[in-house]
């Protein structure tokens, strides 16, 4: 099976600091792939580079068989590569329904129509409501998004991303800052997602990681330390060493003094 | 209560509120339409100017309140519409509908030509670019002899409608301007409620998220910039239809700043709020100013400071707060 997402030697440097260095990674269609690693391992940078939020310094991003390295974020999103943000990022001044409808109306190609009121686009409205229901936010559609709790905003983000009809969804630390109950609800929500959907999750909570992921890749100092099934990763000595802090942090600065 | 029932309950509130809004809208329209029957020529002429200025303010609100792009350049497109309508009136036809259309097209084309640069920026840079556009167009109007340079463009004959006699009475001009302004208001309201309006609010709230959802925000911003140019141009044509004289001062910095001030006072993002703001600003500048020894701008400044501190979301925000409190009690 050809991978849906393939990274070849992906590198991203900020000046002399190489945050992501020569990462090779492939994610098969339908796979639930978790990306873990200690703070500063380069997870978020890798994420932003794959999504197109940041341009890559070197290397290739292949998505669905095509080279998307040079494409801007919006074009990758149109091809079905969707991301969420580490800090929930919704449209706070809009209603909850509008948040989801923004994703739906782009897919339905009516985002620039102004010949009728938005609620007269029945198909778009119905689809947005369906996505709200699927994440458990039915009935909150008319509320302003700013009135949602942190956990509910995360649920709303899932609805927005799903409404954009993705083939790969990348979650950046989705349970960060959530209460135990909210984390549980979120994990259950992710488990219920359609099985053909491919997921790439950056996550700190290892319970969540081992519950959701088929495969786990460990990133350390910008490089892939280990990649395998959840069981293999749990038993890996190098991973343990990285997490318990025996690594030398001065390895972070590869360029030396300028 | 199940989720579906709750959705219905939320939907159930809407028709009643919409009906209430419709009653208020019809009442306001009837009052506005009846004004020339009870008021003298001078107040009617003041109201005509307020209506034309309110159309300009709507265009500023479309950019500032709906899309989140504070602008000081809309007076340029207002002026382009006013000068074009006046030129059409002097050289081609006195038909007000042709002048209106010409003003609309002039605003649209000027915005389309100059907006491509402006929409690449955001925030303060956008504000400064629109200011530069406004000042440049003002400079052209102030020096170009074809449009009368600093003397302004005079000699525009009274407007006619559909081949009828010239409209000399202030009341008839007022009714024409009112009808046109209502149509523009309805059109802007439709845009705000449409999927495109939703796209614009999305850009205002979180542009990075829009890109992550696959949008090209620059394109949508350019679209609304052209649209706002057309609205401002229409306002300019209405202004010319009433004043029958256009001068460089009509598209100067002061007009642009007062339009932005009206939006802030009225409540950015609401449509009726900024229209009220427009009325307040023009009344203070043109009518109250004489009563306070020419210190109208000082009064406006105090109003502005008071609004920023007491009503951060403008007059419309105040009304929304009262409505929420009522619902909370009932």
HADDOCK unambig.tbl for C-alpha pairs under 7 A between the chains (distance, minus, plus):
assign (segid A and resid 73 and name CA) (segid B and resid 211 and name CA) 6.34 0.50 0.50
assign (segid A and resid 73 and name CA) (segid B and resid 212 and name CA) 6.05 0.50 0.50
assign (segid A and resid 74 and name CA) (segid B and resid 211 and name CA) 4.76 0.50 0.50
assign (segid A and resid 74 and name CA) (segid B and resid 212 and name CA) 5.64 0.50 0.50
assign (segid A and resid 74 and name CA) (segid B and resid 213 and name CA) 6.60 0.50 0.50
assign (segid A and resid 74 and name CA) (segid B and resid 214 and name CA) 3.92 0.50 0.50
assign (segid A and resid 74 and name CA) (segid B and resid 215 and name CA) 5.76 0.50 0.50
assign (segid A and resid 74 and name CA) (segid B and resid 216 and name CA) 6.67 0.50 0.50
assign (segid A and resid 75 and name CA) (segid B and resid 214 and name CA) 6.11 0.50 0.50
assign (segid A and resid 77 and name CA) (segid B and resid 212 and name CA) 6.10 0.50 0.50
assign (segid A and resid 77 and name CA) (segid B and resid 213 and name CA) 5.90 0.50 0.50
assign (segid A and resid 77 and name CA) (segid B and resid 214 and name CA) 4.74 0.50 0.50
assign (segid A and resid 78 and name CA) (segid B and resid 214 and name CA) 5.12 0.50 0.50
assign (segid A and resid 82 and name CA) (segid B and resid 212 and name CA) 6.70 0.50 0.50
assign (segid A and resid 83 and name CA) (segid B and resid 212 and name CA) 6.77 0.50 0.50
assign (segid A and resid 89 and name CA) (segid B and resid 209 and name CA) 6.72 0.50 0.50
assign (segid A and resid 91 and name CA) (segid B and resid 202 and name CA) 6.13 0.50 0.50
assign (segid A and resid 91 and name CA) (segid B and resid 205 and name CA) 5.25 0.50 0.50
assign (segid A and resid 91 and name CA) (segid B and resid 206 and name CA) 5.91 0.50 0.50
assign (segid A and resid 92 and name CA) (segid B and resid 205 and name CA) 6.46 0.50 0.50
assign (segid A and resid 93 and name CA) (segid B and resid 205 and name CA) 6.20 0.50 0.50
assign (segid A and resid 98 and name CA) (segid B and resid 198 and name CA) 6.99 0.50 0.50
assign (segid A and resid 102 and name CA) (segid B and resid 198 and name CA) 6.93 0.50 0.50
assign (segid A and resid 102 and name CA) (segid B and resid 199 and name CA) 6.57 0.50 0.50
assign (segid A and resid 103 and name CA) (segid B and resid 213 and name CA) 6.19 0.50 0.50
assign (segid A and resid 110 and name CA) (segid B and resid 195 and name CA) 6.74 0.50 0.50
assign (segid A and resid 111 and name CA) (segid B and resid 195 and name CA) 5.35 0.50 0.50
assign (segid A and resid 111 and name CA) (segid B and resid 196 and name CA) 5.40 0.50 0.50
assign (segid A and resid 111 and name CA) (segid B and resid 199 and name CA) 6.32 0.50 0.50
assign (segid A and resid 112 and name CA) (segid B and resid 195 and name CA) 6.41 0.50 0.50
assign (segid A and resid 112 and name CA) (segid B and resid 196 and name CA) 4.45 0.50 0.50
assign (segid A and resid 113 and name CA) (segid B and resid 194 and name CA) 6.80 0.50 0.50
assign (segid A and resid 113 and name CA) (segid B and resid 195 and name CA) 5.89 0.50 0.50
assign (segid A and resid 113 and name CA) (segid B and resid 196 and name CA) 5.40 0.50 0.50
assign (segid A and resid 114 and name CA) (segid B and resid 190 and name CA) 6.90 0.50 0.50
assign (segid A and resid 114 and name CA) (segid B and resid 191 and name CA) 5.15 0.50 0.50
assign (segid A and resid 114 and name CA) (segid B and resid 194 and name CA) 4.94 0.50 0.50
assign (segid A and resid 114 and name CA) (segid B and resid 195 and name CA) 6.33 0.50 0.50
assign (segid A and resid 114 and name CA) (segid B and resid 196 and name CA) 5.55 0.50 0.50
assign (segid A and resid 116 and name CA) (segid B and resid 190 and name CA) 6.72 0.50 0.50
assign (segid A and resid 116 and name CA) (segid B and resid 194 and name CA) 5.74 0.50 0.50
assign (segid A and resid 117 and name CA) (segid B and resid 190 and name CA) 6.11 0.50 0.50
assign (segid A and resid 117 and name CA) (segid B and resid 193 and name CA) 5.04 0.50 0.50
assign (segid A and resid 117 and name CA) (segid B and resid 194 and name CA) 4.22 0.50 0.50
assign (segid A and resid 118 and name CA) (segid B and resid 193 and name CA) 5.87 0.50 0.50
assign (segid A and resid 118 and name CA) (segid B and resid 194 and name CA) 4.27 0.50 0.50
assign (segid A and resid 118 and name CA) (segid B and resid 195 and name CA) 4.82 0.50 0.50
assign (segid A and resid 138 and name CA) (segid B and resid 3 and name CA) 5.55 0.50 0.50
assign (segid A and resid 138 and name CA) (segid B and resid 7 and name CA) 6.97 0.50 0.50
assign (segid A and resid 139 and name CA) (segid B and resid 3 and name CA) 5.31 0.50 0.50
assign (segid A and resid 139 and name CA) (segid B and resid 4 and name CA) 6.75 0.50 0.50
assign (segid A and resid 139 and name CA) (segid B and resid 6 and name CA) 5.25 0.50 0.50
assign (segid A and resid 139 and name CA) (segid B and resid 7 and name CA) 4.45 0.50 0.50
assign (segid A and resid 164 and name CA) (segid B and resid 213 and name CA) 6.65 0.50 0.50
